């Protein structure tokens, strides 16, 4: 085979690789231009949380960039986006868990009942009674089912034994767990199944009657049946609580939420009613992520 023949055969392959590289570079440039536009701002009726020009830093690294959005009262808002986009970071800012870690700081405001929850004057313990959180993996305390649910109530309120009993039953009923555990309240919470443990954590979170409930991928470690129960529970709980949920499951976001926020590279790319986000998104980035073109 001559050198000329080998060159002729190689040229189409090199041309194909060059085309793919150029196309990938073009897509990256398009995404960058989209993200350089002003963040999506969605005003809602009866906002419970009002986020204004919020940025977040891990040391010198800027993880969130000028987030502006309002989270509606007694609705479910889902946060979606690829891993590392900042959605869980944003959720943790809402009840200031970042305060536990030196070197992390915020800029901007988050208003709850017209008060900036990021103010250094805020009592963080009381804030966490108003804004509860449930994590990715169930985190029952090493104590009885009853004491798990009673933990926060005892911390923030001074109830009589009968009043506390009523609150425990109410919280477990709202978490769709009462009928399964009412005869074994003195047993360890760790003895429950994974799905039951997560509902126990939800019961513990709502027992103090917070205004906002944060759910950080609450079903990612659960089986499909337990996941369905949690999703049904979210629908029921929004009549009493404002709910913000982080999820990697697009179908779950579409099923459980009223509003959806798409985040990418620490920016809020698009925020709108969930049916609009999933059927007629306004940004190409959103459409590409939802349809699986990247992520």
Secondary structure, DSSP 8 states (H G I E B T S, - for coil): --HHHHHHHHHHHHHHHHHHHHHHHHHHHHHHHHHHS-------TTEEEEEEEEEEEETTEEEEEEEEEEEETTSEEEEE-STTSSHHHHHHHHTTGGGGSTTEEEEEEEEETTEETTSTTS-HHHHHHHEEEE-SS----SSBHHHHHHHHHHHH----HHHHHHHHHHHHHHTT-HHHHTT-TTSBGGGS-HHHHHHHHHHHHHTT--SEEEEESTTTTS-HHHHHHHHHHHHHHTTTSEEEEE-S-HHHHHHH-SEEEEEETTEEEEEEEHHHHHHS-SSHHHHHHHTTS--
